[in-house]
Amino acid sequence: MARRTRMRRGARLVWTLAAMWMAASVAAVVFALAAPGATTNSDPDVLGPGDVTVTLDINNSRFVPTRVVVLQHSTVTFRIVNHDPIGHEFIVGDGGVHSLHEAGTHGQHGTVPGEVSVAPGETASTTSTFHAPGVVVFACHLPGHFSYGMIGEVVVKPQTTR
């Protein structure tokens, strides 16, 4: 019974952290979209539209950078470089995808777009397409990694014509 209570508390902590992250992300997107010219591709920090490649480094069980900004209709190839001595995974998707992986039902990844396992000291890639404006979370759901803070976001900005 004590173990079950600890697991419930741990799950609550994970979901509380995720909810706080999402709330902060939504606020950041609203702020960013309100800025003049923020939705055009003239911003050098905004990638796309079209095919782009983003390199994410894993150092000390953290993704660097933790934020990627793309225009809608971008297909992003994520190149994940694991500098850690332990394995990780990279999962990008909506809440349903993250709920499935938080349950720990997948041991290895590689055939589903937006999901990949990265061995210690190795590099792996996966591709995901972003059509709808908003915030999409990426994370590692290996035991303890998400709650440790191994999470980031893709901010998808709408395209505008000027």
N, C-alpha and C positions, 0 to 999 in steps of 0.2 A: 504494500500500500504506500509506503514512504517513497519508493522508487517511482510509482505512478504519479504521486503528487509532485515530485521533483521534475518529472518529464512534462507535466502540465505547466508548471511554472516556467520551465525552459521554453516551451512552445509559446506561452503567452509573451515572454520576453522577446522572442524572435519576431512574433507578429506585431508587437508594440513598436519595436525598432523599425520594422518594415513600414508600418503606418506612418510613423514620424518621418521617415525618409521620403515617402510618397507625398506627404503634406508639404514638406519643404520643397520638393521637386515641383509640385504643381504651382506653388507660390513663385518659384523661380521662373517657371515658364510664363506665367501670367505677367510677371514683371518684364521679362525679356521681350514678349510679344507686344507689350505696350510701348516699348522704346521705338522712336522713329527709325525707319529703315532696317529694323531688326529682322524682318522677314525676307529680305532680298539676299541674293547670293553674293553681294558685294562685301559682305562681312568675311574677313579672312579666317575667322574661327569657325565658320559654318561650312560644312562639307556638303557636296552634292549640288544639284541632283545628279542622278546617274550612279555609275560604279565608283566607289571609293574604297580605299584600304586604310584601316586604322590599326596601329600597333598598340597593344596593351601589355605593359610589363607587369609581372607579378613579383613583388618584393615584400618579404615579411608578411605573407598572407594578405596582401592588399593589392588592388588593381591600381595602376597608374597609367593614364589619368583615370579619375573616377567619373568623369563626365565627357560625353561626346555629343556634339551638336551637329545635326544634319538637316537638310531640307527634305520635305516629304518627297516620295518617289525616289529615294536613294537606296541602292543596294550596297550594303557595307560588308566587306570582307574583314573580319576581325582576325588579326594575327596576334596570338597570345604567346608571350615569351615568359616561361616560368623560370625565374632565377632562384627559386626556393629548393631546398633539399627534399621537399615532400610534393606529392601529386596534388593537383587541383582540377576543378572543372570550370567551364564557362558556360553559363546558361543565360540566354537573352530571350525575353518573351513577356507575355501578359501574366496576370495573377494566377490564372489556371495552370500555366506552365510551371510557375514557381511553387505552387501548392503541391503539384505532383512530385516535383523533385525534392521538396522539403520532407516529404514522406520517406525519402530514401529508397525508392524502388528501382533506381537505375545505378548499376555499378560502373559502367563505362559508356562513353558517348562517342559519336563520330559520324553516324549516318543520318541524323536528323539535323536539318539546317538550324543554326542558332544554338547548337549543343555540341560541346567537345570536351574530352578529357585531355589534360596536359600533364605528362610525366615530369618528374623532377629534372630540371636542367634542359628541358625540351621546348620546342615551339610547335604549336598546332594552329590550325585555321578553321574557321566556319563562316558562313555567309548568312545574312538575314536582310530582308527587304522591309523598308519602313514607308508605308503609304499614308497613314493617318497621323495628323499632328498630335502631339502629346508627349508623355514621358513613358519610356519603356525601361524596365529595370534589367540589369545583368548582375549575376551573382554566382558564387560558388556555394553549393549546398552540401558539400561533404561535412561530416559531423563536426559541429562547432565553428565552422568557417564563416557562415552567414552571420551568426550572432557575434562573432569576433569583429565583423565589419567588412567582410569581403563582398562588397556590393558597390554598384555604380549605376549610372543612368545614361540612356540615350535620349536626348531632347530632340524631338522631331518638330521642326518649324514649318509652317505652311509656306508655300511658294506664292509670290505675288508678282504681278507684272506691272511695270511702271513705264 
